[in-house]
């Protein structure tokens, strides 16, 4: 049985998700919605989607959907999640999931009460290079992780395609920090303590564009997570995440060019862990585009098998908590404890 889906928000990133849905077996996108009717019409025409709307409530009432993919900005997420949950529709929601932890909790509770699955489109975990890092850690090839650095620093003009980012009072932590903090906790375990410092380097922006975060993790590992939108490097690594992890029995590095180096007492193993370029994709975005396809296939598997997605709304609350505490730590100028979520 084919799953019938709809997409809300036909802006910057939506074409990646629609192209990936087109390559996902057993899925048919039957409708799109955008407040700008011309944009919804253009996307519907490009992807041969039969129906388009400029009002999400009208679409929710008119369509018989198995799921909806919400690709709007964060300010609209809660209302849209609650709208479709009320119609019994499973929800994929773009990151950042919520404006704050309290709003995220409310959205998770709404979907739980309605009995509908909720996944945050936290695609970073599904990047081929980062999956390769996860595989090394899972294999215990380098033993127990002890110290890690996860970095995402570049000077790529992200504002050209997303000019609204220039005006946000919360920038790097909400846009990229969510991704990088999420992989750190997925690899090393939940954080128990966090210390954060933020900077504004590019004077065009309102929010922070350079962030350094130190995390203590359950089990004793420590990670240093840093990301910046104004780092001049040659070659510019965008959109690669660079990783270095030392363990009790060895170490790994994920360097520019997707070069993975694993060093143990048995020697050194090197490999290239680049992603495939989708037929509809292009470098350097391919590593992200491929991860979109991977997470959407994961969502379909979870729906069919009746299990929670790895990046469920409930799971993402822990990442959202770290973002919120990072801002609080930067404002207070001191480290803060990360309390377990009830």
N, C-alpha and C positions, 0 to 999 in steps of 0.2 A: 504494500500500500504506500502510495506516495504521500509524503507530508506536505501540507499546503502552508506556505509561509507568506508573510508580508514584511515590508521594510518601511520604517518611518525615519525620515531625514535623508534627503537626497543631495547632501553637500559634499565636502572635500573627500571623505573616506568611503562614501557609500558605494562607489563604483568597484572598489576592491572587493567588498563583501558580496555585491551582486554577481560579479564575475566568478567568485569562489562558489557561491550557491549554484551557479550554472554548471559547475564541475562536480557538484556533490550529488552522488547517486541517491535516488529516491526522494528528491526535494523539488518542489515547484513553487517559485515565487509568483503569487497570483495578483499581488497588488502592491503599490508603493504610495507613500503619502509624504507631502511636504507642504508647509504653509505657503510656499511659492508655487502656484499651480503650474507655471511655465517650467520650473525645474523638475517637478514630478513628471510632467508630460515628456520632457526631454529624456529623462532616465527610463521611463516606461517604453518609449519608442526605441531607444538604444538596445535595451535588453528584451524586447518583445514581451513585455509584461502586460497582460490584458486590461488591467484596471488601475486607475490612478485617482488619488484624492488629495484635497487640500485641508481636510479636517479629519483628525485621527479618530474622533468619537464616531463620526459617520462611518468610517471604514470599519471600526470595531463592531458596529452594529450590523453592517451589511455583509461582512465576509464570515465564512465558516473556516476558521484558521486553526492549525495545529500549533503554530508558534509565530511570534513577531520578533523582528530584529530591530532594536531601537538604536539609531545611529545619529542621534541629536546631541547637542551640547548638554552639560550636566544639569543646568537649571531646569530643564524640562523632564528629567528622568523620572522623578517620583510620580508626577501626575500621569505620565504615560504608562509606567509599570502598574500603577494602581488601576488605571483604566482597563488595560488588557487582562489583568488578573481577575477583575470583576466579570469579565466575559469568559473566564476559564481558559485563557490562552497562555501557553508557556512562553517565557520571555527570555530573550537574549538582550542584554543591555550593555552599551558601549561604556568604556571607562572614560573619565573617572565615574565610578558607579553613583556616587552621591556627593552632595556638598559637604557633608560632615557625617560623623559616625552615627549620630542620633537619627538622621534621615535614612541612612543605610539600614539601620536596625528596623525602622518602620517599614521599609520596602520589603525586607526579608520576611518580616512578620506577616505582611499583607499576602505575599505569595504563599507562605506556609498555610495560612488560614484558608486560602482559596484552593489549596491543593495543587498548585501549578509549579512546575520546575522553573528555576531562575538561574541563569548563568551570566556572569560578567565576561564580556569579550576581552579577557586578559590574555591576548595572543602571544605576549612575549615568551611565555613558557614553552610555546610550540615552535619557536625558531629552531631550525635545524642545528645551528652551532650550539645553542643552549641545551637542546635535547642531548647532544653529544656529551656536554659537560655533565648533565644529570646521569647519563649512562655510566660514565667513569666513576662518579660518586656512588651510584647504586652497586656497582661491581666491587666496591671496596678496594680497588686497585691501589689507591693512595692511602688506604686506611681511614681513620677517623679524621674528618676535616677539623683543622685547628684555627687557621687564619685565612681570611679571604679578602680580595679586593674585587669589586665589581664596578666598572667605570663606563660611562657613556658621555664622552666629551667631544664636541665638534663645533664648527662654525657654519654649518649648513643653514641656509636661509629658510627656516621653518615658518617664518611670518608671511612669506609670499603667498602660500596656499591657505594659511590660517591667520589672517590679520587680526582677528579678535584676540589672539594670544597676547598682543602688545598691550592690551588694556586691562587684562586680568590682574587683580591684586595678588592672586596666588598663581604662580606660573610653573616653574620647573618641577616642584614637588608634585603638583597635581597632574601635570602633563606627562612627565617621564619618570619622576620619582616613584610613582605608583608601580610602574613596570619593574624598575630595578630593585626596589624594596621587595616586591613580590617574589622575584626569583631568589633573592637572598634568603627569604624565610622558607621557600620551597626546598632549597638545597640544604640549608644548615639548621632548620628547625625554628620554632617560634622565638621571637626576641624577648628578652627579659629586661633590657635596659637600652636606652637610646640617647645619644647626644648629637645635636645637629647645629650647624652653622650655615647661614645663607648669605649670599652677596647679590648685588645688582651691578653688573659690569656694563652691559649695553644700556645707555641712558635713554634709549627709545622705549624701553619696556617699563611697565609699572611695577610688576612683581619681581621675584627673585629669579635670576637666570644661572646661578651657580650655587651648588649645594654640596656639602660634605656631611656624611652621616656615619657615626660609629655605633655598631650594634653588638651587644652581648646576646648570645643565643643559648637556649636550653642545651645542656650537655657540655658547655664550656667553650664552644667555638666563638670567635669574634670576627666581625666583618666590617670593612670600610667600604662604604657605598658612596660614589661621587659622580656628579653629572653636571654638565655645563653646556650652554648654548653659545658660548663666546670664546671657545678655545681654538686658537689658530694652530693647526697642525698640518704637516705635509708628509704624506698624503692625508687628507681629511678622512677619518675613519667612518663617518656617517654612512649608514645607520648601524654600525657594528657595536656590540657590547663587548668590551674587553674584560677578561677574567684572569685572576691568578688565585689559586687555592693551594695551601700547604696542608698536608695531612700527616698522620703519624707514621705512614709508610711511603711517602712520596709526595709529589706535587703535580699540578697541572697548570698550564697557561693556555688561554685562548687569545691569540695575537691577531693583529690586523691581517686581512686576507684569509680569515677563517682558519688559521693555522693552529691546530691543537697539539700541544706538546705534553706528553705524560712521562714523568721521570720517576722511576722507582729503583730499588736495589737491583732489579733485573735489567736495567738499562733505560734507554730513551726511545719512546715511540712517538712518531710524528704523523699527522694526517691532515688533510684538508676537509673541513666539514661544512662546506658551502651548501646553501639551499639551491634547489632547482629553480630556474626562472619559469614561472607559469607562462602559458601561451599568451595570456593577456597582460603579462607583467613586463618589467624592465629593470635593469640594474640602475642604481643601487637599492631600489625599493624591493627587489625580489625576495630578500630574506624575510621581510615583513609580509609581503603578499603571500608567500608560501605558508607562513604561519597562520594567516587568516584561513586558508583552505584547510589546514590541519585542525584548527580549533573548531571550525564549523562541522567537519566530519566527526570530531569527538562529540559535539552536541547531538548530532543525529544518532550516533551510537547510544548515547546516554538516554535519549528519548525512547528509543526502541527497546532498550533493556530495562527501563524504569529505574535507573540509578542516577545519583547526583553527579553533576559535572565536577571535574577537578577544581575549576574556578567558579564554583557556585557562589551565589550571593552571600551565603553564610561564611564560606571560606574567605571571600574578598573583604569581609568586615575586618579581618585581622590585618590585612594590608592597609585598609582605610584608617584603622586605628594608628598604625605606624606613621602615616602621613600626618594625621592630626597631632600626634605627639611630637613629630619632628618640628612642626611649626611652633608648638608650645615650648619645646626645648630651646629653639633658636631665640624665641622672645624672652625666655627666662635666663638664658645664658648658662644653663647647667644641664647635666644629664637627668633623665627622668626614668622612673620604673615603668615597665610595661606590664600592666595587670592582666591576668587571664580574663577573657570575655566570658560572661555568664552564658 
